[in-house]
Amino acid sequence: MTNTYIANNGYTREMAITARAEKRADLIAFGKDFISNPDLVERLRRNAPLNVLDAATLYGGDAHGYTDYPFLAD
Ligand SMILES: Cc1cc2nc3c(=O)[nH]c(=O)nc-3n(C[C@H](O)[C@H](O)[C@H](O)COP(=O)(O)O)c2cc1C
């Protein structure tokens, strides 16, 4: 049987690349970085800087902190 192992928790771009290169995981999941970076995949592709998460807007409140982080400027 073949299983897929998805690693998660505190991964940076570099950690994810290393984990894949060393075959320690099949996939890497990103949580908080996705909240603060609506274009996270593109940022990771380009090795672009990430928006910093504001932890004060997590777990409750309204859409602020979930829908208003900026995209990379084109
Ligand atoms: C605001 C918030 C909500 C989350 N909700 C869930 C959830 O409903 N179910 C779940 O399995 N993990 C949830 N998580 C955990 C994330 O999926 C992830 O495991 C965790 O943030 C660690 O990954 P990260 O360091 O890339 O953020 C949540 C995390 C955050 C910050």
The ligand as an SDF file (V2000), in Angstrom:
LIG
                    3D

 31 33  0  0  0  0  0  0  0  0999 V2000
   -6.5930   30.5500   12.7020 C   0  0  0  0  0  0  0  0  0  0  0  0
   -6.2490   29.0770   12.5730 C   0  0  0  0  0  0  0  0  0  0  0  0
   -7.2640   28.1530   12.4290 C   0  0  0  0  0  0  0  0  0  0  0  0
   -6.9710   26.8040   12.2840 C   0  0  0  0  0  0  0  0  0  0  0  0
   -7.9950   25.9210   12.1510 N   0  0  0  0  0  0  0  0  0  0  0  0
   -7.7230   24.6080   11.9880 C   0  0  0  0  0  0  0  0  0  0  0  0
   -8.7850   23.6690   11.8160 C   0  0  0  0  0  0  0  0  0  0  0  0
   -9.9660   24.0210   11.8040 O   0  0  0  0  0  0  0  0  0  0  0  0
   -8.4590   22.3720   11.6740 N   0  0  0  0  0  0  0  0  0  0  0  0
   -7.1440   21.9270   11.6610 C   0  0  0  0  0  0  0  0  0  0  0  0
   -6.8970   20.7250   11.5180 O   0  0  0  0  0  0  0  0  0  0  0  0
   -6.1420   22.8090   11.8260 N   0  0  0  0  0  0  0  0  0  0  0  0
   -6.3810   24.1160   11.9870 C   0  0  0  0  0  0  0  0  0  0  0  0
   -5.3480   25.0090   12.1830 N   0  0  0  0  0  0  0  0  0  0  0  0
   -3.9660   24.4870   12.2270 C   0  0  0  0  0  0  0  0  0  0  0  0
   -3.2980   24.6310   10.8830 C   0  0  0  0  0  0  0  0  0  0  0  0
   -3.9350   23.8170    9.9210 O   0  0  0  0  0  0  0  0  0  0  0  0
   -1.8200   24.2230   10.9330 C   0  0  0  0  0  0  0  0  0  0  0  0
   -1.7240   22.8740   11.3340 O   0  0  0  0  0  0  0  0  0  0  0  0
   -1.0320   25.0550   11.9160 C   0  0  0  0  0  0  0  0  0  0  0  0
   -1.3070   26.4260   11.7210 O   0  0  0  0  0  0  0  0  0  0  0  0
    0.4770   24.7810   11.7580 C   0  0  0  0  0  0  0  0  0  0  0  0
    0.9340   25.0590   10.4610 O   0  0  0  0  0  0  0  0  0  0  0  0
    1.6610   26.4430   10.1160 P   0  0  0  0  0  0  0  0  0  0  0  0
    2.8560   26.5560   11.0250 O   0  0  0  0  0  0  0  0  0  0  0  0
    2.0340   26.3400    8.6510 O   0  0  0  0  0  0  0  0  0  0  0  0
    0.6720   27.5300   10.3870 O   0  0  0  0  0  0  0  0  0  0  0  0
   -5.6160   26.3640   12.3090 C   0  0  0  0  0  0  0  0  0  0  0  0
   -4.6000   27.3030   12.4570 C   0  0  0  0  0  0  0  0  0  0  0  0
   -4.8970   28.6420   12.6000 C   0  0  0  0  0  0  0  0  0  0  0  0
   -3.7610   29.6340   12.7500 C   0  0  0  0  0  0  0  0  0  0  0  0
  1  2  1  0
  2  3  1  0
  2 30  2  0
  3  4  2  0
  4  5  1  0
  4 28  1  0
  5  6  2  0
  6  7  1  0
  6 13  1  0
  7  8  2  0
  7  9  1  0
  9 10  1  0
 10 11  2  0
 10 12  1  0
 12 13  2  0
 13 14  1  0
 14 15  1  0
 14 28  1  0
 15 16  1  0
 16 17  1  0
 16 18  1  0
 18 19  1  0
 18 20  1  0
 20 21  1  0
 20 22  1  0
 22 23  1  0
 23 24  1  0
 24 25  2  0
 24 26  1  0
 24 27  1  0
 28 29  2  0
 29 30  1  0
 30 31  1  0
M  END
$$$$
